[in-house]
Amino acid sequence: MASVRFNLKRPNAKTSAIECVLSDGRKYRLRLATGISVNPKHWSRRNNNVLSADRDSTTKNTFLYGNGKERVGFGSKVLNIYLEAKEKGLLPDRQYFFEVMNPKPKESTNFWELWTQFIESKQGIFKKHSFIKFHSLKGHLVAFEYSEKRPLILDHLSSEQMEDFQNFLYYKRDLNTQSTEKYLGIFKIFLNWCVKRRLTTNIDFRNFRAIRQPEGLKVVMSEKDIDKIKAVALGDKNYLVNVRSLFILACNTGLRYSDFSRISKEHLKQDKDGPFLQIRQQKTDDFVSIPLTKESFSTVQDLINGVVRPISNQKMNKYVKELCMLAGINESFEVHQYKGREKTTIAVPKYELVSTHTGRRTFATNLLERGVPAQVVMSFTGHRDYKSFAKYVNIPKRTEMHIVRSALERNMKVA
């Protein structure tokens, strides 16, 4: 009797794809990719499903097993296709399943029908914020179609039309180079999806390369800046008192907003050396352990007890600028704004460049300035490679010179 079961393809890896295993109980056995992955720690071998420790467990399990009412799960689809093939005297292979589960539309040039299919296919795979970006991209593409007075046709989409869309985002939608590059990258995800499913043979769009924006200025808080923030009188602006506690906690722990805003008593740990936080990062799904100073420990307790309250990231970014302005953090910086390759230079006070994420950069940069090796700092920020980590730090050249000079002088003394 035929049955389906879900297994992890690489159970010993940090993240493993979930595969569907179809068997007739005899010689026939076929493994099919589901397109979703999970941390092996979040997979129940006993129950053959995703554990609730995975924040997307409900969505993933619904994708695999359905919801019993409106939605048919991946496993049921596979089993039904197999049984229908057997009735026809066929023994389906992977290609057979692929073609049945990804039928080519009758009108392959209908761009928006394919777009809808693409979005539906990613339910349970992409995270919520990804769908927000795809929704925004659709708005830009619809406006581009109207502006060009011609429909988007998948089979005719060229690298030249991609360039026209890039210029449209610059000059008609008033987007900067960085935002434009992101939208073009998302657009290519959709186009490659269409090619992979043989919905088109047109790959000319791959010849297009979006203009990349040079690395922007990354400000960090110096020790003097942090002292100013701690000392500034805020009067009756209690919302800034709250923001100050959250921001300094970010500077002392290196946690992202998505992590420090949800700290609870389960995250607070204690060992012989003192208190520390152990929390799974929302973005990477990896655990990090952060030692707490007396100040940070006090703030964490206030968070747990409701004395300090998390606020939205949008409000946090707004209020932290006001906090830094009142603290007199107004050093002037030269900032470059890009639209395509056009560059505009303006002078901006430092407080306007501060955001919630500045706390994370400050944590990493200040530890490096104090001589802590990059690999050690990365173990606390949760970065997996130095290239991505380097984007967070902003060590002044004079500090780099001092670190190197000190190291060379120590080496000469030893010699």
Secondary structure, 3 states (H helix, E strand, C coil): CCEEEEEECCCCCCCEEEEEEEECCCCCEEEEEEEEEECHHHEECCCCEECCCCCCHHHHHHHHHECCCCCECHHHHHHHHHHHHHHCCCCCCHHHHHHHHCCCCCCCCEHHHHHHHHHHHCCCCCCHHHHHHHHHHHHHHHHHHHHHCCCCEHHHCCHHHHHHHHHHHHHCCCCCHHHHHHHHHHHHHHHHHHHHCCCCCCCHHHHCCCCCCCCCCCCCCCHHHHHHHHHCCCCCCHHHHHHHHHHHHHHHHCCCHHHHCCCCHHHEEEECCEEEEEEECCCCCCEEEEECCHHHHHHHHHHHHCCCCCCCHHHHHHHHHHHHHHCCCCCEEEEEEEECCEEEEEEEEHHHHCCCCHHHHHHHHHHHHCCCCHHHHHHHHCCCCHHHHHCCCCCCHHHHHHHHHHHHHHHHHHC
